[in-house]
Amino acid sequence: MAGPVGVNSTVTAGSGGGGGSYGKALSLLASLFFMWGFITVINGVLLPHLRSVFELDYTQTTLIESVWFIAYFFASIPSAKLIERVGYQRAIVIGLLVMAAGALGMTLAASLPSYGVTLVMLFVIASGITLLQVAANPYVTVIGPPETGSSRLNLVQAFNSLGTTLAPLFAGYLILGRSRSGTAEAGATLTQAQRYADAQSVILPYVLVAIVLVVLAVVIARFPLPALGAATQRAAKADRHRHSLWKHRNLTLGIPTMIAYLLAEIGVANLFVNFVSQPQIAAITHEQASRYLALLWGGMMVGRFAGSLIMQKIAPERVLSVFAFGALVVVAIATFTTGPMAMWALIAVGLFHSIMFPTIFTLAIRGLGPLTEEGSGLMIMAIAGGALVVVQGWLADRYGLQNSFFLTMACEVVVLAYALWGSKPTADLGDQTVG
């Protein structure tokens, strides 16, 4: 199976391949992490908005996010092949331009307005993000000593969380703050004319996003990104065929764990605004709720910066177990209580989810040796697990929004079990480093 390019690679001699020479490249990668985090979390504000515009139930609402993550499944392998064909730098530029095209397409969806076109354009944006993800995550993981791979990825992912923290404020002001559905009390009925007017509020923010993406694509196209030499070629087929991915428990169990984690993260983030707006929770408008959503993502940013430091001293699997237990506790509080306590408990989930994605990723590919590329490709494809959030939407429609978080609790148990047992390598083939 095709995986990310450059996982077990070194920089060519002419590119300045010392350890300190990666500072500028990592800074550039951090900007990419920021942008795809920013764009992804706009969905958390967009979903309750579209729920009102198109009069959707929770199943139809979460289907929007499912389409987003299905793109990871379909675009992962083509993305890896594109990187092999055109190179790392050009592939990043293409990914940014694909995202920009999708963002402009969202203005078309808003002008019609059309639920179907909205789904298609979100799929296009997510496909561009997948292209960036396929290369960036494993590249950061192996760019230095293997024992600090989790620390490095948590650090760069913290900039992703900076984007996710600012996005709800941006979208809350430009989408919810300028729409009737965003400023009305929970349960208010909108006329057809009001829903059509609300749909137009999506145009400006996505035009701005498209402009920023094009500018970033131009900057990266002109940036002297370190060239990857002959050592970037994937391990010889004969070498890989001597080993089996499925003998590595940390990978085989890491894939379903990543799926469970994504289901938990996306479910909490995308149902947050509707959850806290309920009369028995906080009884606030969607626009006000979007500000609290920024706190949830802000907690994730703080947790990743802290996790990056903590994991330089403490084994990542131990840190993951503590954070998974904390997430289980606060989700339980949000599920069984009401009022401000339930709202703040759900906000706290962001802090405990913070280190999960990068830590599960690095633990899963640890010790894969020449199989690192294939393992990384499988872990990126596992991000498609976020598409299962439609299951939580279905549960919310039938058993109530608050009761749907029992599914989130089950996901936290899966992550905890992986941290305590499943993440231990069973067939270490050695780590691959860069530089």
N, C-alpha and C positions, 0 to 999 in steps of 0.2 A: 504494500500500500504506500502511495506517495506521501511523503512527509515534508516538513519544512527544510529548506535548503540552508546549508551552512551550520549545521548543528555540531558536527565534530570537525571544525575547521580552524585554520589559522590565517592571519592576515599576511599578504605578500610583503616581502621585505621592503619594497618601495613605498609602502603605504604608511609607514610609521607604526609598526605593529607592537610597540611596547605597551605594557599595562596601562600607563598613564595617558597614552595617545587616544584612548577610547572615550575620553571625557566629552569631547564635542559630539561624537557620534551618539553617545548615550543621551546627551542633552536633546539632540534631534529626535531620537526615539521617544524621549519623554514627551515631546510635543505631540507625537502621534498618539501615544497612550492618552494624553489629555483630550485630544479631539474625538477619538472614538468613544471615550467615556462620556464626554459632553453630549454627543449626538445620541448615544444609546439611551441616556437617562431622560432626554427630552420626551421619550415615549411614556415615562411615568406620569408626565403632565398631559401628554397628548391623549392617552387612553381615556381618562374620565371626560375629556373634552369631546372626543369622538363618540363616546357613549351617549352624550347628550345630543350631539349633532345628528347622528344616525339612529337614535333611539334603540340602542343595542342592549341586550341582556349581558350578564357577566361572561357567559360562554363566548358570545360573539366578540366581546371586548378583548378578552384574553387571547382569542384567535389571532388578533392583530399582532400580539407579541410572539405568538407561536410561529407565524409566518416569518418574522424577523429571525428567529433562531433556526428555523428550518434551512435558512440560507447557509448557515455554518455547515450543515451536513452536505448540501449539494455543491457548495463552492470551495470546500477545503481541498479536495484532490486537484481540481482544475487550477486552484491558486498555486499549489506546490509545483505543478507542471509549468505554469507560467513563469514562476520565479526561476526555474531551471533554464527556461528558454531565453528570457530577456534579461535576467540578472536581478539582483536584489533591489538596486536603486530605481531602475525603471519600473519594476513591479510596484513599488511603493507609490510612485507618481501615478501609475495607472489606477491603483486602488483609490487614491484621493480623487481622481477625476471621475471615477465611477460613482463615488459617494456624492460628488458635486452634482452629477447628472440626476441622481436619485432625489437629491434635495430640491433641485429645480422641478423635477417631476411632481413633487409634493405640492407645489404651487398650482399645477394643473389639476391635481386631485381636489384641491380646495376650491378652485374656480368652478368646477362642474356642478356641485361637489359629488364625489363618487367614492363609495366604500371600497369597491373593487380596485380602482386605480390606486387608492391609498395603500392597499395591501401589496400591489405590484411594486410601487415605488419604495416602500419600506424594505421589500426583498432586495431591490437593487442597492440601496444604501448598505444593508447588512452584508451583501456580497462583497462590496468594496472593503468593508471593515474586516471581513474574513481574510482577505488577501493580506492585509496588514498584520493581522493576528498570527497567521500561519508562519510568518517569518520572524516577527519581533519577539514573541514570548520565548522560544527556545534559544534565539540568538543572545538575549540578555542572560538567560540561565547559564549558558556555557562560556560566556565571555571572560570568565575569570576562574578562580579556584572553585572546585565543585562543592566544597564544604560551605561556601557562602552564596551558593546559587539562589537559595530561597531568600536570603537577605537582599540580594541585588534585585530580584524580580519584585519583591515586596516594595523596595524603594521606588522603582520605576512605576509600578502599579499605583503608588501613592499619587503620582501625577495624574493617572487615570481617574483616581478618586477626587482630585481637585476639580477635574472637569465635571464629574458627576455631582459635586457639591454646588457648583455654580449654575449648572443647567436648569435645575428647578426654579431658581430665582429668575433666570433669563426667560424661560418659557412661561413661568407663572405670570410675569409682568406683561410679556408680549402676546401671550395666547389667552390665558385665563383672565388676566386683568382687563383685557380688551373685549371680552365676550360676555354675553348675558348669562350663559350657563356657568361661567366661572365665578360670577359675582352674586348669583342668586342663592337663596337659601336652599338647603337640601330638600329634594322632592318637588321643587318648583316645576311647573309645566311651561314649556316654550312653544310659541307659535311656529309655523312653518317659516315665516319670514325671519324670525329671530334665529332659528337654526341655520338658515342660509347665511345670514350675516355673521354668525359665529364661525362658520366654516372659513370665511375670508380672513379671519385673524391669524390663520396658520401661514399665510403667504409671506409676510414680512420676515418672521424669524428664519424661515427656510431659505429665503433669498440671501439673508446675511450669512447663514451657514455656508451656502454654496460659494459665496465670494471668498470667505476665509479659506475654504478647502482649495480653491483654485490658486490663491496666493501661496498657500503652504506647498502645493504641488510644484509651483514655479521655484520656490526657495530650495526645495529638496532636489529638484532637477539640476540646479546649479551648485549644490553643495558638494564639496570633495569628500564624499563618504568613503571610508577605507575600502579598498578593493579586496575581494576575497580571491585567493589564488587557487592553484591546483588542488591544494589540500581540502578545498570546499567540496570536492566531488564526493558523492555518496560512497559509502564503503562498498567494496567489491561484492558482487552478488555471491561469489563463492564464500566469502567471509561471513556474510549475513546468513547464508543458508545453513551454516554450521550451528546456528542458534535458533531458538524459538522464542518469540515474544510471549507466548502463552505459558512459559515456565516461570515468568516473573510475576509473582503474586502482587507486588506493589503496583504493577501496571494493570494487570487484569482486574484487580479490585479498585484501582484508581479510576478506571473509566466509569463504572456505575456510581462511584462516589462523587465524581465531578458532575455527573448528570443530576444526582440528588442535590448537590450544593446549588447548581444553577437553578433548579426548580424552586428551591427555598429562597434564594436571593431575588429572583425575578418575581415570584409570587408576592413577597413582602413589598417590594418596591412599586410594583404596578397596581396593587390593590390598596396601597397605603392611603392615597387621597380619598378614595371612596370609604375606606374603613374609618378614618378619623373624622370624616364629615358627618357620620351618623349621629343622630340625636343622643344616643346612649353613650357615645364615646366623647367627642369634643364639641359637636354641634356647631361646626364652622363651615364657611364656604370653601369651595374647591381652591380658590385663589389663596386663601389663608392657609389651607392645608399644604399647598405647594411649598410654602416657606418652612414648614416643619419637615417636609420631605428633604429639603436641603440639609437639615440637621442630621437626618439619617445617613445621607451620603457623606456629610462632614465627619461623622463618627468613623466611617470606613476609611477616610483619608488619614485621620489621626491614628487609627489602629494600624495602618500599613506603615506609616513612618515609625511608629513605636515598634512594630513587629520586625522591621528591618534591623533595628538596633538590638532587640531582644535575641534574635536568632543568630547574632554573632557570638553569643555566649551560651545559649540554650538550644538543644536539639530541636529542629523544626517540628518533629512529630509530637514532642511534649507540649510545645506551644499550641499546636493545632488542637490537641485534646482539651486543653484548658478553655480555648476559645469556643470549641464546639459545645462543651458543657454549659458555658455561659449563654450561648445562643439558645440552647434548649430551655434553659430556665426563663429567659426573658420572653420567648415565644409562648411558653406556657402561661406566663402572667398575662400577656396580651389576649390569650384565648379564653382564659377563665375569669377575667375581671372586666370592669367597665370604667367609664370616665377617664380622667387624665392619667391614671395609673396604666391603663391599657395602652393609651397613646404613647406615653413615654417609654413603656416597655418595648413597643414596636420600633420606636426610634433607636433604642439601644441595640437592636439587632444589627444595625449597620456597623457598630464597633466590633461586635463579635464575628461578623461575617468578613471583616476586613482582610484578614490574612489567609482566608480559606482558598481562594482560587490559585494564587501563586504558590502557596505551600503544597496543596494537593498536586499541582502540576509538577513541581520539582521533585516531590517524593515519588511520584509515579514513574518518572523517567530516570530516577537514580539507579546507577549501576547497569544501564542497558548497553553500554559500550557501543559497538557498531550498529546496534539496533535503535539507537537514540532517535534517529530521524523518523523511523516508522512509528515508534512509540509516541513521539511528539505529535505526529499527524493524527493518531488515534485520539489523543487528549484534546486536540483542537476540535476534532469532529464531535467529541463529547459535549462541547458547548451547545450543540443542538438540543441537549436535554432541556434547555430553557423553553423549548417549544411545548413541553409537557405542562406548562403553566395553564393551558386550556383545561386540564383536569381540575385544577383548583377553581377555575371559573365555573365549571360544571358543578362542583361541590357547593360553591357559593350560591348558585341559583337554586339548588335543591335543599340544602341544609342550612343556609345562612352564611353570610360573609365571615363572621367571626369563627364559626365552626369549621370553615375551610382551612383554618390554620393548624388543624390537627395533622394535615398532610405535611405542613412545614416542620412540625415537631418530629415526625417520622424521618424526614430528611436529615435533621440535625443528629438523630441517633445513628444514622448511617455514617455520617462524617466522624462522629465520635468513635465508632467501632473501627473505622479505617485508621484513625490516629493511634489507637491503642494496640491494634493488632495487624491490620491489613497492609500497612505501609512498610513493613519490614521486608527488605529485599531477600529473595530466596535463591537467586542465581546471579550474583554480582559479576559483571563482565568488565568492570572498570569504568570510570567517568571520563567523559570527553571534555576537554577544555580548549579555550581559545587564547592565544597570546601567551 
